Amino acid sequence: DLSFQIGPNKCHTYVGIRFTGEEIMKVFVSWSGELSKQIAQTLKTWLPRLIQTLEVFYSKEDIEKGDNWDSKISQELSDCNYGIICLTSENTMAPWVHFEAGALAKALDSRVSTLMININPSDIKGPLSRYQATRLEKEDFSQLISSINKSLEAPLDEGVLMPLFEALWPTFSKEFDHALTNYRTAIPESKKKGPSNA
């Protein structure tokens, strides 16, 4: 593997090439309902593989038992630099999604995107329609990745980022498809709400 050491402590590997010097950027992923939860889990795992300076906060996994929920969420929102709201046909009116969306908008202004999982942008009404909508498709998702990258303190060269996205997309797409298939075949009992009912 090739590596480049620009400074101590901070180093990141992209397909065998190591970059250093970038600060960590936090991305907040909001969800409610079983399907959006599975997609959020996939984003938490996958996004740092693509941009290793990203740290993804996903509430169900990242809040420890005994933590003050509102305090923890508020702290993470204040620390995050970008927000992704996972929207499905079952959660566009969910109170938890609207709570986090409002908090994200207040904290991050334009650095918020909605991810359309099994719905179309035209299906979104009200406050959620103000955000940049991303379809769960390759072209749209590459634009989301580019937008996140541009929010970095030191954005990656698109000539490095996009070929890596092309290489990883088939695996990521399969994980998305697997989540959608599981959701369609799941028994009704599995359609649990997100953190707002926890």
SULRAFEN-V851617 format. One record per backbone hydrogen bond with DSSP energy under -1.0 kcal/mol. NH is the residue of the N-H (numbers start at 1). CO is the residue of the C=O. If there is no record, write none. Layout:
# SULRAFEN-V851617
NH_CO ; NH_CO
This chain:
# SULRAFEN-V851617
4_18 ; 10_8 ; 12_19 ; 14_17 ; 17_14 ; 19_12 ; 21_10 ; 25_53 ; 27_55 ; 28_82 ; 29_57 ; 30_84 ; 37_33 ; 38_34 ; 39_35 ; 40_36 ; 41_37 ; 42_38 ; 43_39 ; 44_40 ; 45_41 ; 46_42 ; 47_43 ; 49_46 ; 50_46 ; 51_47 ; 54_51 ; 55_25 ; 57_27 ; 62_58 ; 63_59 ; 67_64 ; 72_68 ; 73_69 ; 74_70 ; 75_71 ; 76_72 ; 77_73 ; 78_74 ; 79_75 ; 80_76 ; 81_26 ; 82_26 ; 83_111 ; 84_28 ; 85_113 ; 86_30 ; 87_115 ; 94_91 ; 98_94 ; 99_95 ; 100_96 ; 101_97 ; 102_98 ; 103_99 ; 104_100 ; 105_101 ; 106_102 ; 107_103 ; 108_104 ; 109_105 ; 111_108 ; 112_110 ; 113_83 ; 114_132 ; 115_85 ; 116_134 ; 117_87 ; 123_120 ; 124_121 ; 129_126 ; 130_127 ; 131_128 ; 134_114 ; 136_116 ; 137_135 ; 141_137 ; 142_138 ; 143_139 ; 144_140 ; 145_141 ; 146_142 ; 147_143 ; 148_144 ; 149_145 ; 150_146 ; 152_149 ; 160_157 ; 161_157 ; 162_158 ; 164_160 ; 165_161 ; 166_162 ; 167_163 ; 168_164 ; 169_165 ; 172_168 ; 173_169 ; 174_170 ; 175_171 ; 176_172 ; 177_173 ; 178_174 ; 179_175 ; 180_176 ; 181_177 ; 182_178 ; 183_179 ; 184_180 ; 185_181 ; 190_187 ; 191_188 ; 192_190 ; 197_194 ; 198_195
